[in-house]
Amino acid sequence: MKTQSLLLMLLATILGAHTPANANNPSMKQLHHVDFARVHINDAFWGPRLEKHRTATLPTCIDQIENKTGRMHNFVNAAKHSGKHSGIFFDDSDVYKALEGIAYALANHPDKQLEAKADEWIDKIAAAQQPDGYINTFYTLTGLQNRWTNMDHHEMYCAGHLIEAGVAYLQATGKRKLLDVGQRMADHMMSFLGVGKGHWVPGHEEIELALVKLYGVTGQQCYLDFANFLLEQRGHGYGSTGKARQWKPIYYQDEMPVREMSVINGHAVRAMYLYCGMADVAALKNDTGYVNAMNRLWNNVTQRKMYITGGIGSSAHNEGFTADFDLPNKEAYCETCASVGMVYWNERMNELTGDAKYVDILERSMYNGALAGVSLSGDRFFYVNPLESDGNHHRQAWYGCACCPSQISRFLPSIGNYIYALSDHALWVNLFIGNEATVKVNGADVKLSITTGYPWTGRAVITVSSAQPLPEELRIRIPGWCKSYKLTADGREVSKLDKGYAVIATRGARSIKAELSMAMPVELDKADDRVSQDVGKRAVQRGPLVYCMEQTDNKVSYDEASLPATPKFKESYKKNLLGGIVELKTGSGNKAITLIPYYAWDNREAGKMRVWIDYNK
């Protein structure tokens, strides 16, 4: 019976249906996303990007890991207990994130050759694991006697990405060898850490959310409890780097217990992973204290410390946050990983609350801050995403610290996760991405599809059908940027709105066709007056996309460009420009300004760029 229940639970995870991992911990989530493996994307905007991921992004990561860096060779050396460690102490994580990306790609597009490559890597990883379950090539090759002496040396961070990769690969292929390696590492950690054993504050969060995923596929309460233990370790003075250097509590989100936090501080990516872990644990342990803290933190970051692109972390000094409203443009850090982290966190907040405002931020970060992190060719990457450039900031093929390329490799193929969600009484549409999907609802197949020209047009046709009566409601998000729309369901106009969702009562129907038309005018956005860097400037947005000026389009007018008080924009879809974009133009002659979507900048000749443009009132 136990084996059968675990198989059903795993199947539910793969299919996107909701089954609590443990009856003792019913989730407090109001809705649950439909897993991307059930969603076939056929979207004109995202489809080419997913193809580039498969044909360029993943091959680039594989080549770098195998041939151009020593990341995979570190595992080979660790298995032999000989040779030197190359790279940085957290480089194992790049291998695990790339494997997670491979797993997601296999779920979307089975490929025997790619799967064989992953199996080859997994064999090498498993061979590098120590008899007691420990796995980390840096310490294996530099001295196992020094392991677990520095909380900032990313042992748990690497372990977290290992576990996430193992879960993903099990779900994609049914093979659990990598998950077994991760589970043994988790058991090793719990053998000497935990209540009544030892203290530990992970310097770089990530293990917390990974342990919840491990709990989800094993049903073993100990992993959820250990994730909770690690969250509760913060803010009590346990953090330490040993003799390496001084521990900085604010940088590591260790300045106070997590449930007391109100202000987002420190390293941006670490903060995002922390809040994801808090959300996951809160959902399963019904911890309203965590939820209240996350509400305060969300308000703090979105109202005081977030760029218009959805990017976060303004400072290169700490790869994170500084004072309120300190949002420089040219010096903006806005790490790609942090924008992806905003997607992860806001998706969880949406599940907890059923509020569309979180998807508004998710979408902003996804289409702007995160998407800018990879070139249109799929093989070059931004680590830092400034909102202004003098022409000397460009994507690179790889980085010494390559967290962002490997992050993109696992994020892009999973975007289908964020389109649909389910609750007890409703189907939810969060994003407008062309797709076809089939999900199980109360034992019956429900077919969903979206046809759309988004983000270039505001029109979307959503169809839902089943052999059985549909859930009571179909809820369709109306984006926060949208000021005017019309929605009909089988010809009747829909006006009810709840927490940012238009609510369609299904009335026992077995099929519904909803047609949404959103006005998508060009808007001028004004920053908060307390953002000194943007005083007297405006940014341009159309639909979910933030636009920018590139010098290559504005050779005459770039340096002196300014927007008039009431600019008139010409909108033109350019099929052969930057993969197909809506280009914006305003003004004429020497005062003409041409703008392109921010995500597409630095894909042509080098030149200056800026998002915030001088404005003439």
C-alpha positions as CSV (number, residue, x, y, z in Angstrom):
1,M,0.0,0.0,0.0
2,K,2.8,2.4,0.8
3,T,4.5,1.7,-2.5
4,Q,1.2,2.2,-4.4
5,S,0.5,5.5,-2.6
6,L,4.0,6.8,-3.4
7,L,3.5,5.9,-7.1
8,L,0.2,7.7,-7.1
9,M,1.8,10.7,-5.5
10,L,4.6,10.8,-8.0
11,L,2.1,10.5,-10.9
12,A,0.1,13.4,-9.4
13,T,3.2,15.5,-9.3
14,I,4.1,14.7,-12.9
15,L,0.5,15.3,-14.2
16,G,0.1,18.5,-12.3
17,A,-2.8,17.2,-10.2
18,H,-2.8,17.9,-6.5
19,T,-2.3,15.2,-4.0
20,P,-0.9,16.3,-0.6
21,A,2.4,14.6,0.1
22,N,1.2,13.6,3.5
23,A,-2.3,13.5,5.0
24,N,-0.8,14.9,8.2
25,N,0.2,18.1,6.3
26,P,-2.7,19.2,4.1
27,S,-1.4,22.1,2.0
28,M,-2.8,25.6,2.6
29,K,-2.3,26.4,-1.0
30,Q,-5.4,27.8,-2.7
31,L,-4.4,26.6,-6.1
32,H,-1.8,24.3,-7.7
33,H,0.0,24.9,-10.9
34,V,-0.4,22.5,-13.8
35,D,2.9,20.9,-14.5
36,F,4.6,21.9,-17.7
37,A,5.0,18.3,-18.8
38,R,1.2,18.4,-19.4
39,V,1.4,21.6,-21.5
40,H,2.5,21.5,-25.1
41,I,3.6,25.0,-26.1
42,N,2.9,26.0,-29.7
43,D,3.3,29.7,-29.2
44,A,4.8,32.0,-31.9
45,F,6.8,33.9,-29.2
46,W,8.0,31.2,-26.9
47,G,8.1,28.3,-29.3
48,P,11.3,29.6,-31.1
49,R,12.9,30.3,-27.7
50,L,12.3,26.7,-26.5
51,E,13.7,25.4,-29.8
52,K,16.8,27.6,-29.3
53,H,17.0,26.2,-25.7
54,R,17.1,22.7,-27.0
55,T,19.4,23.3,-29.9
56,A,21.7,26.0,-28.6
57,T,21.4,26.7,-24.8
58,L,21.7,23.1,-23.6
59,P,24.5,22.2,-26.1
60,T,26.4,25.3,-24.9
61,C,26.1,24.3,-21.3
62,I,27.1,20.7,-22.0
63,D,30.1,21.8,-24.0
64,Q,31.2,24.2,-21.3
65,I,30.8,21.7,-18.5
66,E,32.4,18.8,-20.4
67,N,35.1,20.4,-22.5
68,K,35.8,24.1,-21.7
69,T,35.7,24.0,-17.9
70,G,36.7,21.3,-15.4
71,R,33.2,20.9,-13.9
72,M,32.5,17.4,-15.0
73,H,36.2,16.4,-14.7
74,N,35.9,17.4,-11.0
75,F,33.5,14.5,-10.5
76,V,35.8,12.1,-12.3
77,N,38.7,13.1,-10.1
78,A,36.6,12.9,-7.0
79,A,35.6,9.4,-7.8
80,K,39.3,8.5,-8.0
81,H,40.3,10.6,-5.0
82,S,43.1,12.1,-7.1
83,G,43.8,15.2,-9.1
84,K,43.1,18.8,-8.5
85,H,39.8,20.7,-8.2
86,S,39.3,23.3,-10.9
87,G,37.0,26.3,-10.6
88,I,35.1,27.6,-7.7
89,F,33.8,25.7,-4.6
90,F,30.2,25.8,-5.8
91,D,30.7,24.7,-9.4
92,D,29.0,21.4,-8.9
93,S,25.8,23.3,-8.9
94,D,26.1,24.2,-12.5
95,V,26.2,20.6,-13.5
96,Y,23.1,19.9,-11.4
97,K,21.2,22.8,-12.9
98,A,22.1,21.8,-16.4
99,L,20.9,18.3,-15.6
100,E,17.6,19.7,-14.4
101,G,17.4,21.7,-17.6
102,I,18.1,18.5,-19.6
103,A,15.4,16.7,-17.6
104,Y,12.8,19.4,-18.5
105,A,13.9,19.3,-22.1
106,L,13.4,15.5,-22.2
107,A,9.9,16.0,-20.7
108,N,9.0,18.4,-23.5
109,H,10.9,16.7,-26.3
110,P,12.2,13.1,-25.7
111,D,15.7,12.7,-27.1
112,K,17.6,9.4,-26.7
113,Q,21.0,10.9,-27.3
114,L,20.4,13.7,-24.8
115,E,19.1,11.2,-22.2
116,A,22.2,9.0,-22.8
117,K,24.4,12.0,-22.1
118,A,22.6,12.7,-18.9
119,D,22.9,9.1,-17.8
120,E,26.6,9.3,-18.5
121,W,26.9,12.4,-16.2
122,I,24.8,10.8,-13.5
123,D,27.0,7.7,-13.4
124,K,30.0,10.0,-12.9
125,I,28.3,11.9,-10.2
126,A,27.2,8.8,-8.3
127,A,30.7,7.4,-8.5
128,A,32.0,10.6,-6.7
129,Q,29.7,10.1,-3.7
130,Q,31.4,9.1,-0.5
131,P,30.5,6.0,1.5
132,D,28.7,8.1,4.1
133,G,26.6,9.9,1.5
134,Y,28.6,13.1,1.3
135,I,29.1,14.5,-2.2
136,N,30.9,17.7,-3.0
137,T,33.9,17.6,-5.3
138,F,35.6,20.7,-3.9
139,Y,36.0,19.2,-0.4
140,T,36.6,15.7,-1.7
141,L,39.6,17.0,-3.7
142,T,40.9,19.7,-1.3
143,G,40.4,17.9,2.0
144,L,37.4,16.1,3.4
145,Q,38.6,17.0,6.9
146,N,37.5,20.6,6.1
147,R,34.0,19.8,5.1
148,W,31.2,21.4,7.2
149,T,33.4,24.1,8.6
150,N,32.3,27.1,6.6
151,M,28.5,27.7,6.2
152,D,29.1,29.9,3.2
153,H,30.9,27.3,1.2
154,H,27.7,26.2,-0.5
155,E,27.7,22.5,0.5
156,M,24.0,22.7,1.1
157,Y,23.4,24.9,-1.9
158,C,25.0,22.3,-4.2
159,A,23.1,19.5,-2.4
160,G,19.8,21.4,-3.0
161,H,20.4,21.7,-6.8
162,L,21.4,18.0,-6.8
163,I,18.1,17.1,-5.2
164,E,16.1,19.3,-7.6
165,A,17.9,17.7,-10.5
166,G,17.2,14.2,-9.2
167,V,13.5,14.9,-8.7
168,A,13.3,16.4,-12.2
169,Y,15.1,13.5,-13.8
170,L,12.9,11.0,-12.0
171,Q,9.8,12.7,-13.3
172,A,11.1,13.0,-16.8
173,T,12.5,9.5,-17.3
174,G,11.4,7.3,-14.3
175,K,15.1,6.8,-13.4
176,R,15.9,7.5,-9.8
177,K,19.7,7.0,-9.6
178,L,20.4,10.8,-9.4
179,L,17.6,11.2,-6.8
180,D,19.1,8.4,-4.8
181,V,22.4,10.3,-4.7
182,G,20.6,13.4,-3.5
183,Q,18.6,11.5,-0.9
184,R,21.7,9.9,0.5
185,M,23.3,13.4,0.8
186,A,20.2,14.6,2.6
187,D,20.4,11.7,5.0
188,H,24.1,12.4,5.6
189,M,23.3,16.0,6.6
190,M,20.5,14.9,8.9
191,S,22.8,12.4,10.6
192,F,24.6,15.3,12.5
193,L,22.4,18.3,12.0
194,G,18.9,19.0,13.4
195,V,17.1,19.3,16.7
196,G,19.3,18.1,19.4
197,K,22.2,17.5,17.0
198,G,23.9,20.5,15.5
199,H,23.3,24.0,14.2
200,W,23.7,25.2,10.6
201,V,22.7,28.3,8.7
202,P,23.1,27.7,4.9
203,G,25.1,30.6,3.6
204,H,23.4,30.3,0.2
205,E,19.8,29.2,0.5
206,E,18.3,26.6,-1.9
207,I,18.4,23.4,0.1
208,E,15.2,24.4,1.9
209,L,13.0,24.3,-1.1
210,A,14.8,21.2,-2.5
211,L,14.1,19.3,0.7
212,V,10.4,20.0,0.3
213,K,10.6,18.6,-3.2
214,L,12.3,15.5,-1.8
215,Y,9.5,15.2,0.7
216,G,7.0,15.5,-2.1
217,V,8.3,12.5,-4.0
218,T,9.2,10.3,-1.0
219,G,6.5,11.1,1.5
220,Q,9.1,11.1,4.3
221,Q,8.3,13.7,6.9
222,C,11.9,14.0,8.0
223,Y,12.8,16.0,4.9
224,L,10.1,18.6,5.4
225,D,11.0,18.8,9.1
226,F,14.6,19.3,8.2
227,A,13.7,22.1,5.8
228,N,11.8,23.8,8.6
229,F,14.7,23.3,11.0
230,L,17.1,25.1,8.6
231,L,14.7,28.0,8.2
232,E,14.3,28.3,12.0
233,Q,18.1,28.4,12.4
234,R,18.3,31.9,11.1
235,G,18.5,34.9,13.3
236,H,19.9,33.2,16.4
237,G,23.7,33.8,16.0
238,Y,24.6,30.3,14.6
239,G,26.0,31.6,11.3
240,S,29.8,31.1,10.8
241,T,32.4,31.0,8.1
242,G,34.9,29.3,10.5
243,K,38.3,31.1,10.3
244,A,37.7,32.3,6.7
245,R,36.2,35.7,7.4
246,Q,33.5,37.4,9.4
247,W,29.9,36.2,9.0
248,K,27.7,39.1,7.8
249,P,24.1,38.4,9.1
250,I,22.3,40.9,6.8
251,Y,24.0,39.6,3.7
252,Y,23.0,36.1,4.5
253,Q,19.4,36.9,5.6
254,D,20.5,35.9,9.2
255,E,19.9,39.1,11.0
256,M,16.6,38.0,12.7
257,P,14.3,35.0,12.7
258,V,12.6,34.7,9.3
259,R,9.1,35.1,10.6
260,E,10.0,38.5,12.0
261,M,11.4,39.9,8.7
262,S,9.9,42.9,7.1
263,V,12.7,44.4,5.0
264,I,14.4,42.6,2.2
265,N,18.2,42.6,2.6
266,G,21.4,41.1,1.5
267,H,22.2,39.0,-1.5
268,A,19.2,39.0,-3.9
269,V,19.3,35.4,-5.2
270,R,19.8,34.0,-1.7
271,A,16.8,36.0,-0.6
272,M,14.6,34.6,-3.4
273,Y,15.5,31.0,-2.6
274,L,14.9,31.6,1.1
275,Y,11.4,33.0,0.4
276,C,10.6,30.0,-1.9
277,G,11.6,27.7,0.9
278,M,9.5,29.6,3.4
279,A,6.5,29.5,1.0
280,D,6.8,25.7,0.5
281,V,7.2,25.0,4.2
282,A,4.4,27.4,5.1
283,A,2.0,25.7,2.7
284,L,2.6,22.2,4.2
285,K,2.8,23.2,7.8
286,N,0.1,25.8,7.7
287,D,2.5,28.4,9.1
288,T,0.8,31.7,8.9
289,G,3.8,33.4,10.6
290,Y,5.8,32.6,7.5
291,V,3.1,33.9,5.2
292,N,2.7,37.1,7.1
293,A,6.5,37.7,6.9
294,M,6.5,37.1,3.1
295,N,3.6,39.5,2.6
296,R,5.7,42.2,4.4
297,L,8.8,41.3,2.4
298,W,6.9,41.3,-0.9
299,N,5.4,44.7,-0.3
300,N,8.9,46.0,0.6
301,V,10.6,44.7,-2.5
302,T,7.9,45.6,-5.0
303,Q,7.2,49.0,-3.7
304,R,10.8,50.1,-2.8
305,K,13.5,47.9,-4.3
306,M,12.4,46.6,-7.7
307,Y,13.2,47.8,-11.2
308,I,10.6,48.3,-13.8
309,T,12.0,45.2,-15.6
310,G,11.2,43.1,-12.5
311,G,14.9,43.0,-11.8
312,I,16.0,43.1,-8.2
313,G,19.4,43.6,-6.5
314,S,20.7,47.0,-7.4
315,S,24.3,46.7,-6.1
316,A,27.3,44.8,-7.5
317,H,28.9,45.2,-4.1
318,N,26.7,42.6,-2.4
319,E,24.9,41.3,-5.5
320,G,21.8,42.5,-3.7
321,F,19.9,45.2,-1.9
322,T,20.8,48.6,-0.6
323,A,18.7,51.5,0.7
324,D,15.0,52.0,-0.3
325,F,14.6,53.6,-3.8
326,D,18.3,53.2,-4.6
327,L,17.9,52.0,-8.2
328,P,20.7,53.2,-10.4
329,N,20.4,52.4,-14.1
330,K,23.9,52.1,-15.5
331,E,25.2,50.5,-12.4
332,A,22.2,48.2,-11.9
333,Y,23.2,44.6,-11.0
334,C,19.8,42.8,-11.5
335,E,21.3,39.4,-11.7
336,T,19.5,37.1,-14.1
337,C,19.2,34.4,-11.4
338,A,17.4,37.0,-9.2
339,S,14.8,37.7,-11.9
340,V,14.2,33.9,-12.3
341,G,14.0,33.8,-8.5
342,M,11.2,36.4,-8.6
343,V,9.3,34.1,-10.9
344,Y,9.7,31.2,-8.6
345,W,8.7,33.1,-5.5
346,N,5.7,34.9,-7.0
347,E,4.4,31.7,-8.4
348,R,4.3,30.3,-4.9
349,M,2.7,33.4,-3.5
350,N,0.0,33.1,-6.2
351,E,-0.6,29.5,-5.2
352,L,-1.0,30.5,-1.5
353,T,-3.4,33.3,-2.1
354,G,-5.1,33.1,-5.5
355,D,-4.2,36.7,-6.0
356,A,-3.2,37.8,-9.6
357,K,-1.0,40.6,-8.4
358,Y,1.8,38.0,-7.9
359,V,1.5,36.8,-11.4
360,D,1.7,40.4,-12.6
361,I,5.2,40.5,-11.0
362,L,6.0,37.0,-12.2
363,E,5.2,38.1,-15.8
364,R,7.1,41.4,-15.5
365,S,10.2,39.5,-14.3
366,M,9.8,36.7,-16.8
367,Y,9.4,38.8,-20.0
368,N,11.9,41.4,-19.1
369,G,14.5,40.7,-16.4
370,A,14.8,37.0,-17.0
371,L,14.4,36.8,-20.7
372,A,17.1,39.4,-21.3
373,G,19.5,37.0,-19.7
374,V,19.9,34.9,-22.9
375,S,20.6,36.0,-26.4
376,L,18.2,35.4,-29.2
377,S,20.7,32.9,-30.5
378,G,20.4,31.0,-27.2
379,D,24.1,30.6,-26.7
380,R,25.2,33.8,-24.9
381,F,24.2,35.1,-21.5
382,F,23.9,38.1,-19.2
383,Y,24.9,37.8,-15.6
384,V,24.2,41.5,-14.9
385,N,21.2,43.3,-16.5
386,P,21.6,47.1,-16.4
387,L,19.0,49.5,-17.5
388,E,21.5,51.7,-19.2
389,S,24.8,51.0,-21.0
390,D,27.6,53.0,-22.6
391,G,28.0,50.2,-25.1
392,N,30.5,48.0,-23.3
393,H,28.2,45.6,-21.6
394,H,27.6,42.4,-23.6
395,R,26.4,38.8,-23.1
396,Q,29.1,36.2,-22.8
397,A,29.4,32.5,-23.8
398,W,30.1,31.5,-20.1
399,Y,31.3,32.9,-16.8
400,G,33.7,31.9,-14.2
401,C,30.7,32.0,-11.9
402,A,28.2,30.4,-14.3
403,C,25.1,30.3,-12.2
404,C,23.1,32.4,-14.7
405,P,23.6,30.3,-17.9
406,S,22.8,27.1,-16.0
407,Q,19.8,28.9,-14.3
408,I,18.5,29.8,-17.8
409,S,19.0,26.3,-18.9
410,R,16.6,25.0,-16.3
411,F,14.1,27.9,-16.3
412,L,13.2,28.2,-20.0
413,P,11.9,24.7,-20.6
414,S,9.7,24.9,-17.5
415,I,7.8,28.1,-18.4
416,G,4.7,25.9,-19.0
417,N,4.5,25.6,-15.2
418,Y,3.1,29.1,-15.0
419,I,0.2,29.1,-17.5
420,Y,-2.5,27.2,-15.7
421,A,-3.5,26.3,-12.1
422,L,-6.2,24.2,-10.5
423,S,-8.2,24.6,-7.3
424,D,-11.0,22.6,-5.8
425,H,-13.6,24.6,-7.7
426,A,-11.9,26.3,-10.5
427,L,-9.5,26.3,-13.5
428,W,-7.1,29.2,-13.6
429,V,-5.4,30.9,-16.5
430,N,-2.4,32.9,-15.5
431,L,-0.4,33.6,-18.6
432,F,-1.3,34.0,-22.3
433,I,1.0,31.6,-24.0
434,G,-0.2,29.5,-27.0
435,N,-0.5,25.9,-26.0
436,E,-2.6,22.8,-25.7
437,A,-2.9,20.9,-22.4
438,T,-4.7,18.0,-20.8
439,V,-5.1,17.7,-17.0
440,K,-7.0,15.4,-14.7
441,V,-9.8,17.0,-12.7
442,N,-11.9,14.8,-10.5
443,G,-10.7,11.8,-12.5
444,A,-11.7,13.2,-15.9
445,D,-9.5,14.6,-18.6
446,V,-10.0,18.3,-19.2
447,K,-8.5,19.8,-22.4
448,L,-7.3,23.3,-22.4
449,S,-5.9,25.5,-25.2
450,I,-4.9,29.1,-25.7
451,T,-4.5,30.8,-29.1
452,T,-2.9,34.2,-28.9
453,G,-0.5,36.7,-30.5
454,Y,0.7,37.8,-27.0
455,P,2.8,39.7,-26.1
456,W,2.4,41.6,-29.4
457,T,-1.4,41.6,-29.3
458,G,-3.9,41.6,-26.4
459,R,-6.2,39.0,-27.9
460,A,-6.4,35.4,-26.5
461,V,-8.9,32.7,-27.2
462,I,-9.2,30.1,-24.4
463,T,-11.1,26.9,-24.8
464,V,-11.8,24.3,-22.2
465,S,-13.6,21.0,-22.7
466,S,-14.3,17.7,-20.9
467,A,-16.6,14.7,-21.2
468,Q,-17.7,15.6,-17.6
469,P,-19.1,18.9,-16.3
470,L,-16.3,21.4,-15.8
471,P,-15.3,22.8,-12.4
472,E,-17.6,25.5,-11.2
473,E,-15.4,28.4,-12.4
474,L,-12.9,29.4,-15.1
475,R,-10.8,32.2,-13.8
476,I,-8.8,34.2,-16.3
477,R,-6.2,36.7,-15.1
478,I,-6.6,40.3,-16.3
479,P,-3.0,41.7,-16.1
480,G,-2.4,44.7,-13.9
481,W,-1.0,46.6,-16.9
482,C,-4.4,46.2,-18.7
483,K,-6.7,49.2,-18.2
484,S,-9.4,48.2,-20.7
485,Y,-10.6,44.8,-21.9
486,K,-13.6,42.8,-23.1
487,L,-14.1,39.2,-22.2
488,T,-16.9,37.0,-23.4
489,A,-17.6,33.3,-22.6
490,D,-19.6,31.5,-25.3
491,G,-20.8,34.9,-26.5
492,R,-21.9,36.4,-23.1
493,E,-20.0,39.2,-21.6
494,V,-18.1,38.6,-18.4
495,S,-17.8,41.4,-15.8
496,K,-17.1,39.7,-12.5
497,L,-13.6,40.3,-11.2
498,D,-12.0,38.9,-8.1
499,K,-8.4,39.4,-7.0
500,G,-7.4,40.3,-10.6
501,Y,-9.2,37.3,-12.2
502,A,-12.3,37.5,-14.4
503,V,-14.6,34.8,-13.1
504,I,-16.7,32.7,-15.5
505,A,-19.3,30.5,-14.0
506,T,-19.4,27.3,-16.0
507,R,-23.0,26.3,-15.0
508,G,-22.4,22.6,-15.5
509,A,-21.1,23.1,-19.0
510,R,-18.8,20.6,-20.6
511,S,-17.0,23.2,-22.8
512,I,-16.4,26.9,-22.8
513,K,-14.9,29.2,-25.3
514,A,-13.6,32.5,-23.8
515,E,-12.5,35.4,-25.9
516,L,-10.4,38.1,-24.3
517,S,-9.4,41.3,-26.0
518,M,-7.1,43.6,-24.0
519,A,-6.2,47.1,-25.1
520,M,-2.5,47.4,-25.4
521,P,-1.6,51.0,-25.9
522,V,1.9,52.4,-25.4
523,E,2.3,53.8,-21.9
524,L,4.8,56.2,-20.3
525,D,5.8,55.0,-16.8
526,K,7.0,57.4,-14.1
527,A,9.2,56.2,-11.3
528,D,8.5,57.0,-7.7
529,D,9.8,60.5,-7.0
530,R,12.1,59.1,-4.4
531,V,14.1,57.3,-7.1
532,S,16.6,60.1,-7.7
533,Q,18.1,58.5,-10.8
534,D,14.8,58.6,-12.7
535,V,13.7,62.1,-11.9
536,G,12.6,63.9,-15.1
537,K,12.6,60.7,-17.0
538,R,10.0,58.2,-18.3
539,A,10.1,54.5,-19.3
540,V,8.0,53.1,-22.2
541,Q,5.9,50.0,-21.8
542,R,3.5,48.2,-24.1
543,G,1.6,45.3,-22.6
544,P,3.9,43.3,-20.4
545,L,7.1,44.5,-22.3
546,V,9.4,47.3,-21.1
547,Y,11.1,49.0,-24.1
548,C,14.5,50.6,-24.5
549,M,16.5,52.8,-26.9
550,E,19.5,51.3,-28.5
551,Q,22.1,53.5,-30.2
552,T,22.1,51.3,-33.3
553,D,18.5,52.5,-34.1
554,N,19.1,56.1,-33.0
555,K,22.5,57.0,-34.3
556,V,21.5,60.7,-34.8
557,S,19.2,61.3,-31.9
558,Y,20.5,59.0,-29.1
559,D,22.5,61.4,-27.0
560,E,20.0,64.2,-27.1
561,A,16.8,62.1,-27.2
562,S,13.8,63.2,-25.0
563,L,10.2,62.3,-25.0
564,P,7.6,65.0,-25.5
565,A,4.8,65.5,-23.0
566,T,2.3,63.6,-25.1
567,P,4.2,61.5,-27.6
568,K,2.5,59.8,-30.4
569,F,3.9,56.3,-31.1
570,K,3.8,54.4,-34.3
571,E,3.6,50.7,-33.6
572,S,5.0,48.3,-36.3
573,Y,5.4,44.6,-36.3
574,K,8.8,43.8,-37.8
575,K,8.8,40.1,-38.7
576,N,12.5,40.0,-39.6
577,L,13.8,42.3,-36.8
578,L,15.2,40.6,-33.6
579,G,13.2,37.5,-34.1
580,G,10.0,39.4,-34.8
581,I,9.0,42.4,-32.6
582,V,6.7,45.3,-32.4
583,E,8.9,48.3,-32.9
584,L,7.9,51.7,-31.5
585,K,8.7,55.1,-33.1
586,T,7.9,58.6,-32.0
587,G,9.0,62.0,-33.2
588,S,10.6,62.9,-36.6
589,G,13.8,64.0,-38.1
590,N,16.7,64.5,-35.7
591,K,14.3,64.1,-32.8
592,A,13.0,60.7,-33.9
593,I,13.2,57.9,-31.3
594,T,13.0,54.2,-32.1
595,L,12.5,51.7,-29.3
596,I,12.7,47.9,-29.0
597,P,11.8,45.5,-26.2
598,Y,14.3,45.5,-23.4
599,Y,14.8,41.7,-23.6
600,A,16.1,42.0,-27.2
601,W,18.9,44.6,-26.6
602,D,22.5,43.7,-27.3
603,N,21.7,41.3,-30.1
604,R,23.1,43.5,-32.9
605,E,26.1,45.8,-33.2
606,A,27.5,47.2,-30.0
607,G,26.2,50.5,-28.8
608,K,24.6,52.5,-26.0
609,M,21.2,51.6,-24.5
610,R,18.8,53.1,-22.0
611,V,15.4,52.4,-20.5
612,W,14.7,55.7,-18.7
613,I,14.5,58.6,-21.2
614,D,14.5,62.3,-20.5
615,Y,11.0,63.7,-20.5
616,N,9.7,67.1,-21.5
617,K,6.6,68.0,-19.5
